Amino acid sequence: MAIRKFTVPVTTASGGGATAYSPWLTGYIESVEYVKDDFADTVDFTITANETGESILALTNRTTSGVFRPRAATCGTDGAAALYADTGTAVNDRIALGRDRIKVVIAEGGDTKSGAFIISVDDAR
């Protein structure tokens, strides 16, 4: 296991929005760290896999920096949601990328404000 980190800096346009991309990645997403610089406290961000569109993380009105460990729901071979038998709680697992980029879309971030996202990926080599 080798963990690699990629920083995606983002600066908004005058309307408060922006789109930024990570380099091409392959591996399991371990964490996404949001590093607030001067984004407005109303900042919303949506993070997806660029090629597949798979949702990775979406937060609204984020006021502080934070570290998140996004996971995706799993299913059985029949397509039904995998659940813990006694609680009915979804079984989640790490999100895998195969030669894809992470797309960060910012809304309501303020006029020419900035922040960054540090993506940690386990390249499972």
ABEGO torsion letter per residue (X at the ends): XBBBBBBBBBBBBAAGBBBBBBBBBBEBBABBBBBBBABBAABBBBBBBAAAGBBABBBBGBABBBBBBBBBBBBBAAGBBBBBAAAGBBBBBBBBBBGBBBBBBBBGAEBGBBBBBBBBBBAGX
